[in-house]
């Protein structure tokens, strides 16, 4: 049995949805299908999720929202017409959106946003299931209410163990299962959405629950590349990559596959295959527990912006028991997670995703660290990128860090932070965001262009 997930561009139009149907028909082992909300049909189009965010904001502001509902429904109607479906599915979606908006009076602003955003995947799954049935593919739409249980807020949304047991029954279905991605329900019935790329997570949960032989993740590219093709010209294709390598690359900007989606399949050792909906015959990229060693030590290089650095200095910090714990406790109480904590004898830097901060939080943190930890110096700095060099073969290559720093130095950028994980699979550099693309190009030239394999 295979579980297949189709991203937003794969289900953006009637033409794309027809391709999805052909892919499912071409392989009888493709039994469970997870879909995203309709994405962009063209580069200047608007994703349905963005239309729903606009609708949610209108509802939260207590403004008239009927026209916003019509804009969302129009996208589905356009696809329904192209698929030869009648008005019934459009009426179902209209009633669903009206119901969600009417119930908003009893919900918090955050819940309203989640509730309406999740309708994108939910209603698209209903429509695609209707289309499959109309062309003779016996299909059953299954709501996450039927088993995808998640934890309670404020923790990051994750499936609980009972979810895997509940969803395991889907493997016995004689029909194709059509399942919406992106969200689940708490035990007490509260809808919660996963983080960005949440449909990847849904697909991985289902693959683990039914012990799938393969989790196929269909997108709009033939494979995963060794660097961002929007920055590096014709980067090398990656045919096979390990879980660890993909996790590191996804964390730092590889948008093809959500890094959190690996956890459920890693536990079961289920391989993942990244494939192109528009070119399904291409083998794509396989994400596996172990792979054949390559002569090239570096598998990929990725970069992501939007980081801030909290710098704290105190003389004899290394002698003070519990200093690091107290510092991180302050961040925890502000509901902030951290990425890295490089440190010296008398100073420590905490790397944080900038979206978690605002001026009020920053001021509270600075005041508390100064008053409670008696720091000598403390400040926030913004506008940083993380560059990550990843490869299972790096631990066997001497001088690799020196090669990387030399390449970065050629750009004139200053390295603000260096961090190497204990597994030696990745090497991270914190740099000013303005140098990100130039550094990516130099590192690619260093490890891929200048080195023969």
Secondary structure, DSSP 8 states (H G I E B T S, - for coil): -EEEEE-GGGGSSHHHHHHHHHHHHT-TTEEEEEE-----SSTT---HHHHHHHHHHHHHTT---HHHHHHHHHHHHHHHHHTT--THHHHHHHHHHHHHHHGGGGS-HHHHHHHHHHHHHHHHHHHHHHHHHHTT--EEEE-GGGT-BB--TTS---B-HHHHHHHGGGGG-SSEEEEE-SEEE-TTS-EEE-STTHHHHHHHHHHHHTT-SEEEEEESSSSEESS-TTTSTT--EESEEEHHHHHHHHHTT-TTS-GGGHHHHHHHT-EEEEEEGGGTTS--EEEESS----SSS--EEEEEEEEEEEEEE-TTGGGSTTHHHHHHHHHHHTT---SB--B-SSEEEEEEEGGG--HHHHHHHHHHHHHHS--SEEEEEEEEEEEEEE-GGGGG-TTHHHHHHHHHHTTT----EEEE-TTSSEEEEEEEGGGHHHHHHHHHIIIIISS--
